[in-house]
Amino acid sequence: MQWTDEGIVLGAKRHGETSVILELMTVERGRHLGLVRGGAGSRLRGVLQPGNLLRATWRARLDEHLGHYAVEGLNLRAAGLLGAAHAVHGVTHVAELCRLLAEREPHARVFAALQVILDCLDDPLAAATLIARFELALLAELGFGLDLSRCAATGTTAELVYVSPRSGRAVSRAAGHDYRDKLLRLPEFLQAEPSTPGAADLVDAFALTGFFLDRHAYAPRGLMLPAARARFLTAVMRALPETVSPA
């Protein structure tokens, strides 16, 4: 068995004295692992950093085997991200999110979204905006997409400012007014692509996506939301001119 694909490095774990088990998010085969001989050495260490884009050739005798990777760097962006705390935590967080997906199942839209996020990580506002949207899209990939298109109570598409924590459906301002303390806030930028969020909008967005990620993805696995997620949001808030506590 053999194939060649592009992949984004999610992580690499030491295996033996000189090798690593490399985890990639590939274009055509989704999240896929393989052994890289010599991956722990100085020649490949910088290539196998999370966030880098590689061309990888995977070989194995049988498809179900771990197999071996031969890799070539295409975009070694990871080194340029080390100077910003939000970028470091952002890479770690999106890698953790991808691990919610089953191995070896194609998720081309996830790969494309990762590419965009990683290319924008130097900008804290753009990165946070994209990652919040990415979390929303990932919920849909997992089968738990939110319905933000119309009000669950009235059917209107105007002034959708809340989300029901029970149903995951949008609620309009008028319909949700009397229950606003029990509803999750829905920032406009999660509905309209051109919308640019402020710091408070980002806090609301991550509270919203975090609630449903915890309910549907992490808690059923006996896990907590990754620490890198909170660290990322904290670092973003520190980097923005307008500071809002992410609590």
Secondary structure, DSSP 4 states (H G I P E B T S, - for coil): -EEEEEEEEEEEEEETTTEEEEEEEETTTEEEEEEETTTTSHHHHTTTSTT-EEEEEEE-SSTTS--EEEEEEEE-GGGGGTT-HHHHHHHHHHHHHHTTSPBT---HHHHHHHHHHHHTTTSHHHHHHHHHHHHHHHHHHTT---B-SS-TTT---S-EEEE-TTT-BEEEHHHHGGGGGGSEE--GGGT-TT----HHHHHHHHHHHHHHHIIIIIGGGT-PPPHHHHHHHHHHHHHSSS-----
